[in-house]
Amino acid sequence: MTAGTTAGAPPRAPGRLEEVADATYAYIQPEGGWCVSNAGILLEPGRGGRPVLVDTAATLARARALRAALHGLTPERPRLIVNTHFHGDHTFGNAELAGPDTVVVAHERTRTEMAAAGLGLTGLWPAVEWGDIQLMLPELTYRQGITLHQGERVIELIHPGPAHTTNDTLVWLPRERVLFAGDVVLPGCTPFVLMGSVAGSLATLRLLRDLEPLTVVGGHGPVSGPEALAHTEDYFRRLQRIAAEGRAAGLTPLQLAREAGPGEFAGLLDPERLVANLHRAYSELAGEPLGQEMDVIGIFGEMVEYNGGVLPRSHA
């Protein structure tokens, strides 16, 4: 949504519901690029009841569109909202979706990072009509994993370690074999680990393959199957290979991104993320801790430079 759009107006590309298992819905927002994220709606199978929501949305208008989709399934407000990580496109809609007694659940570092980041994401795309966002932090946090029960349904929240960020939550439904992967998996979109880890992402993807999901709902992009895991692994293996070669040749991440380009992954959205991912790969090659803090604003500026001086497009 661009500047001048009426506050609260419907988003240009509203989301759609896809039932991925019994009483289990993916809310998909096309086309899945910057700040256009997916969500999940889990109803209690066979009984209705109060839903569990996986992530919210970036803007007030998009949060209201998600709330309308939820209301089409049930009049109840969520009993729980699970945030898969701290980024605002997955959390800014918490307050709009929550009821008076809704509990927001996330990894303990998600709460910390949300509080530290505040509404900073809005400054990267000042032309977006964000709306009157009210930051709502998680009230219930966990460290390694926690199991939720929704009637007979089991919902496992798993923290895999550094991957997309340092505070990712995987939402796994073992009976349905449905995985809500957050931004660890981004079908159709370029992965992004500026605030996470390349090596950690590969370790997480091995964990996900061991779960043997039938359906994968990424944080952005279309609903997929386990092939999305393999494709993401291929991306990171190439990233590690070209990073090692570029660093040995004395190239900066930006220089290497320009020289190597996206290669066989040219069809993915948001190719400028290659610059940020190479910064992370260089950090790991230098032996720095996985998830080490980096100059996010400076590196975002390099992504703009790689993009020919044009700000990456956000359809939020």
C-alpha positions in Angstrom: 0.0 0.0 0.0 1.5 3.3 -1.0 1.4 6.7 0.5 -1.9 8.4 -0.1 -3.9 5.2 0.3 -6.8 5.7 2.8 -5.9 4.3 6.2 -7.6 1.0 6.8 -8.4 0.4 3.1 -8.3 -3.2 1.9 -4.9 -4.4 0.8 -4.2 -4.5 -2.9 -3.8 -8.3 -2.9 -5.9 -9.6 -0.1 -5.1 -13.0 1.4 -6.9 -16.3 0.7 -7.6 -19.3 2.9 -6.4 -22.7 1.9 -7.5 -25.7 4.0 -4.4 -27.8 4.4 -5.8 -30.4 6.8 -9.0 -30.9 8.8 -9.9 -27.6 10.5 -6.4 -26.3 9.6 -6.0 -23.3 7.3 -3.1 -21.4 5.7 -3.9 -17.7 5.1 -1.8 -16.9 2.1 -1.0 -13.3 1.0 0.3 -13.1 -2.6 2.8 -12.7 -3.9 4.8 -13.2 -0.7 7.6 -10.6 -1.0 8.8 -8.1 1.5 6.3 -7.6 4.4 3.5 -9.7 2.7 3.5 -12.7 5.0 1.4 -15.8 5.6 -0.5 -16.9 8.7 -2.2 -20.0 10.0 -5.6 -20.6 11.5 -6.1 -23.8 13.6 -9.7 -24.6 14.7 -10.4 -27.4 17.1 -11.3 -30.4 14.9 -14.9 -31.5 15.2 -15.8 -28.9 17.8 -15.1 -25.4 16.5 -14.0 -23.7 19.7 -11.6 -20.9 20.0 -8.9 -20.9 17.3 -5.1 -20.8 17.5 -3.5 -18.2 15.2 0.0 -18.5 13.8 1.3 -15.0 13.1 -0.6 -11.9 12.2 0.3 -9.3 9.6 2.3 -6.2 8.8 -0.2 -3.4 8.5 -3.5 -2.5 10.2 -5.4 -3.1 6.9 -3.8 -6.5 6.4 -4.5 -7.5 10.0 -8.2 -6.5 9.5 -8.3 -8.6 6.3 -7.0 -11.6 8.2 -9.5 -10.9 11.0 -12.3 -10.9 8.4 -11.1 -14.3 7.0 -11.0 -15.7 10.6 -14.5 -14.4 11.2 -15.7 -16.3 8.1 -14.6 -19.5 9.9 -15.6 -18.8 13.5 -17.0 -15.8 15.4 -14.5 -16.5 18.2 -11.3 -14.5 18.7 -8.1 -16.5 19.0 -7.4 -18.3 22.3 -3.7 -18.2 21.4 -1.5 -16.3 18.9 1.9 -17.9 18.1 4.5 -15.6 16.7 7.1 -17.5 14.7 9.7 -14.7 15.1 10.0 -11.0 16.0 9.7 -9.4 12.6 6.9 -6.9 12.3 5.3 -8.3 9.2 4.5 -11.4 11.4 3.7 -9.5 14.7 2.4 -6.0 14.1 -1.2 -7.3 13.8 -1.2 -9.0 17.2 -3.3 -6.3 18.9 -5.8 -6.1 16.1 -6.4 -9.9 16.1 -6.3 -10.5 19.8 -9.4 -10.6 22.1 -9.4 -9.4 25.7 -8.0 -12.7 27.0 -5.9 -13.8 24.0 -2.4 -15.0 25.0 0.5 -14.4 22.6 3.1 -17.2 22.7 6.7 -17.1 21.3 10.3 -17.9 22.0 11.8 -15.9 24.8 14.1 -14.0 22.5 11.2 -13.1 20.3 9.8 -10.9 23.1 13.2 -9.4 23.7 13.8 -8.6 20.1 10.3 -7.3 19.5 10.6 -4.9 22.3 14.0 -3.7 21.1 12.9 -3.3 17.5 9.6 -1.6 18.3 8.1 -0.2 15.1 11.5 0.3 13.4 10.4 -1.7 10.4 8.1 1.0 9.4 11.1 3.3 8.8 12.4 1.1 6.0 9.3 1.7 3.9 7.9 5.1 4.9 5.6 5.2 1.9 3.6 2.2 3.2 0.3 3.0 5.0 1.0 1.0 8.2 -2.0 2.3 10.1 -2.2 2.8 13.9 -0.2 -0.2 14.9 -0.1 -1.0 18.6 2.8 -3.3 19.6 1.6 -6.3 21.5 4.5 -8.4 23.0 4.3 -12.1 23.8 3.0 -12.8 27.3 4.0 -16.5 27.4 7.5 -17.4 26.3 9.5 -20.6 26.2 13.2 -21.5 25.7 13.5 -24.8 23.8 10.1 -26.2 23.1 6.5 -26.4 24.3 3.5 -28.5 23.5 0.0 -26.9 23.2 -3.2 -28.9 23.3 -6.3 -27.9 21.4 -8.8 -30.5 22.2 -7.4 -33.7 20.7 -5.0 -31.7 18.5 -1.3 -31.6 19.5 0.6 -28.4 18.5 4.4 -28.6 19.0 6.4 -25.3 19.2 10.0 -26.0 18.4 12.9 -23.6 18.7 15.6 -24.9 16.3 18.4 -22.4 17.1 19.6 -19.7 14.8 18.0 -20.0 11.3 16.1 -17.1 9.8 16.6 -15.3 13.1 17.9 -16.3 16.5 14.4 -16.7 17.8 12.4 -18.8 15.3 9.5 -21.0 16.3 8.4 -23.9 14.1 4.8 -24.9 14.5 4.4 -28.6 13.9 1.2 -30.6 13.9 2.4 -34.2 14.2 -0.9 -36.0 13.5 -1.7 -33.9 10.5 2.0 -33.7 9.4 1.6 -30.0 8.7 4.5 -27.6 9.3 4.1 -23.9 9.7 7.7 -23.0 9.2 7.7 -19.2 9.6 10.5 -17.6 7.5 12.8 -20.5 7.8 11.2 -21.7 4.6 10.0 -19.2 1.9 8.7 -21.0 -1.2 9.2 -18.8 -4.2 11.1 -16.2 -2.3 14.8 -15.7 -1.7 15.8 -16.9 1.8 16.9 -14.2 4.2 19.3 -14.8 7.1 20.8 -11.4 7.9 19.6 -11.8 11.5 20.1 -15.6 11.6 22.5 -18.1 10.3 23.4 -20.0 7.1 24.8 -23.0 9.0 21.9 -22.9 11.4 19.4 -22.8 8.6 20.9 -26.0 7.1 20.8 -27.7 10.5 17.2 -26.7 10.9 16.3 -27.9 7.4 17.7 -31.3 8.3 15.5 -31.3 11.4 12.5 -30.5 9.3 13.2 -33.3 6.8 13.4 -35.7 9.8 9.8 -34.6 10.8 8.7 -35.8 7.3 6.0 -33.1 6.8 3.4 -33.6 4.1 2.5 -29.9 3.9 4.8 -26.9 4.5 3.4 -23.5 5.0 6.2 -21.0 4.7 6.2 -17.5 6.2 5.8 -16.1 2.6 4.9 -17.7 -0.7 2.5 -20.5 -1.7 1.7 -23.6 0.3 4.3 -26.3 -0.6 5.4 -29.8 0.3 8.8 -31.2 1.4 10.3 -30.2 -1.9 10.5 -26.7 -0.5 13.0 -27.9 2.1 15.3 -29.4 -0.5 15.2 -26.3 -2.6 16.1 -24.1 0.4 19.0 -26.4 1.2 20.2 -26.1 -2.3 20.2 -22.3 -2.0 22.2 -22.3 1.2 24.8 -24.8 -0.1 25.4 -22.6 -3.2 25.6 -19.6 -0.9 28.3 -21.3 1.2 30.2 -22.3 -1.9 30.3 -18.9 -3.6 31.0 -17.2 -0.2 34.1 -19.3 0.3 35.3 -18.6 -3.2 34.5 -14.8 -3.0 36.1 -14.3 0.4 39.2 -16.1 -0.8 39.4 -13.8 -3.8 39.1 -10.7 -1.6 35.7 -9.7 -2.8 33.2 -7.8 -0.5 29.8 -9.4 -0.2 28.3 -6.7 -2.4 31.0 -7.2 -5.1 30.5 -10.9 -5.0 26.7 -10.6 -5.2 27.2 -8.5 -8.4 29.6 -11.0 -9.9 27.9 -14.2 -9.0 24.3 -13.1 -9.2 21.4 -15.4 -8.1 22.4 -18.1 -10.5 19.8 -20.9 -10.8 17.7 -19.1 -8.2 17.0 -16.1 -10.4 13.3 -16.9 -10.4 12.9 -16.2 -6.7 11.4 -13.0 -5.4 13.6 -10.4 -3.7 17.0 -11.3 -5.2 18.8 -8.4 -3.4 18.7 -10.5 -0.3 21.8 -12.3 -1.7 23.9 -9.4 -0.4 22.7 -9.8 3.1 23.0 -13.5 3.0 26.6 -13.2 1.8 27.4 -10.9 4.8 26.1 -13.7 7.1 28.1 -16.4 5.2 31.3 -14.3 5.5 30.7 -13.8 9.2 30.4 -17.6 9.7 33.5 -18.2 7.5 35.4 -15.8 9.8 34.4 -18.0 12.8 32.0 -15.5 14.4 29.2 -16.9 16.5 26.0 -18.0 14.7 23.5 -15.2 14.8 26.1 -12.5 15.7 24.6 -9.1 15.5 25.3 -7.2 12.2 24.9 -3.7 10.8 21.3 -4.3 9.6 20.7 -0.7 8.3 24.1 -0.5 6.6 23.6 -3.9 4.9 20.1 -3.0 3.9 21.7 0.1 2.2 23.9 -2.3 0.2 20.9 -4.2 -0.9 19.5 -1.0 -2.2 22.8 -0.3 -4.0 22.7 -3.8 -5.5 19.2 -3.0 -6.7 20.4 0.0 -8.7 19.7 2.5 -5.9 16.0 1.4 -5.8 14.4 0.5 -2.5 13.3 -3.2 -2.5 9.6 -3.3 -3.3 7.2 -3.8 -0.4 3.5 -4.5 -1.2 2.5 -4.2 2.5 
